[in-house]
Amino acid sequence: MSHFEILSLEGLRNDGRRWDEMRNFQCRIGIEPSENGSAFIELGNTKVLCIVDGPSEPVIKSKARADRTFVNVEINIASFSTIDVKKRFKSDRRIQLQCLALQNTFEEIIQTELYPRSQISVYLHVLQDDGAVMASCINATTLALIDAGIPVKDFVCCSTAGIVESDMLLDLNSLEESALSWLTVAVLGNIKKVVYMQLETSMHLDYLESVMNMAIAGSEHIYNTMQSAVRQSAKPALASLS
Amino acid sequence: MAEVEEKGLLSYYFPGERIPDSIISQDGSIRLGPGLVFQKKDREEEIVVSKAGRLHQTGKNAMLIDSRTKRYIPATNDQVIGQIISRFAEGYRVDIGSAHIAQLNALAFENVTRKSRPNLNVGSLVYARVSLADRDMEPELECFDATTGKAAGYGELKNGYMITGLSLSHCRKLILPKNTLLQTLGSYIPFEIAVGMNGRVWVNSENLSTTVLICTAIRNCEFMSDEEQIKYCKDLIKKL
């Protein structure tokens, strides 16, 4: 795919966005009242549902840790989530690596020492995949954990950015992801500390820092939207206070 | 209503935010409740929020974050409603909705000897008090008041209906002595109620329709003001 198909002469992408424009980001929390915590995220056409259960007794006793909780992450990608309909199994190596990455990220963020010998289960359902799936999973997990009332050190906000020749692009869709060098960056909302970074393709070192900064700027926008979603969910409770 | 929301949102905090020094009492030590963490960063001491919720200052030097959590974490002397899931030689294993199954000793009842133990079946509901809640041990329950040795309302809950899935903050409101909702309902319908701090409420009344009515009122009145609760209860009773 040529450079001009990704970014036109007018500086527009194939979905009409400018280089520094994000897709429509919407999030709702507490959508599953029967669960401890739940969140639904839409980033353009990417849709992710996250359900958090716990802290509860570990299903596999050997995974219980005496001093802290164990975070179990499961990602289920729907067979209809992409254009090519194919069943993805949990044994898929790529899915397992994504689960492990999420597990390691959130074990650092959750105050695991408060719940020894227990398990926090995170179930992610990717209903539609149009790029930035990992970023959406991280954002959805953060909101679901907050909804569940599990103590976390900060919001974890994630965004993607890529580079085509010397032009940088923010928040890539699946078409752009398949053609460009891109990275996923997750930062803590308040202190802007990078907690997760994923770069699967090769990228010139000269561009790495600027692409990273762009992804961090995108995460800041996501942080503000996530905050307002949490605030929105709290309004009924606050309205009853006199 | 908008004014109330704005007023409330001023004391609404998000994870990672610092509690301003102006709020913190400068004299004496500060007691931090759930949702608050003490951090030392670059020789600076700060209190950081770890849960999204409203800041509550319970005493002069005590603070906590009140969030709408559904998962119960056992604390000593909490009143809980549990369901017996299995029996063992010395007592019962009880599900109280926490991360770990609680233990209820067969002798932890009023006036019980080894020969006159209560016979509780699997699935029975008990109203108990958490006697031991340690991070590294399973919670332990008792069905008597520790100070008097009397049952004081604790014990097996027979008949009735248990409401589950309520937020812990709602249960904390219901357990208050002067709760508007329960007082309003009580002035029209005679009923028994046991409120657990673990997000469970047991209700029993003379017939099924009134029990359902009370349960509906408890479920729906979480976000209502006192006036709205009274009006809602009266409307429900009219339909009865």
Interface residues (C-beta under 8 A of the other chain):
Chain A: P33 S34 N36 G54 P55 S56 E57 A66 Q111 L114 Y115 P116 R117 S118 I146 A148 G149 I150 P151 V152 K153 D154 F155 L188 G189 N190 I191 Q227 V230 R231 A234 K235 P236 A237 L238 A239 S240 L241 S242
Chain B: M1 V4 E5 G8 L9 Y12 F14 P15 G16 E17 P34 G35 V37 V48 S50 K51 A52 G53 R54 S67 R68 T69 K70 R71 I73 A99 H100 I101 R135 D136 G165 S169 E222 F223 M224 S225 D226 E228
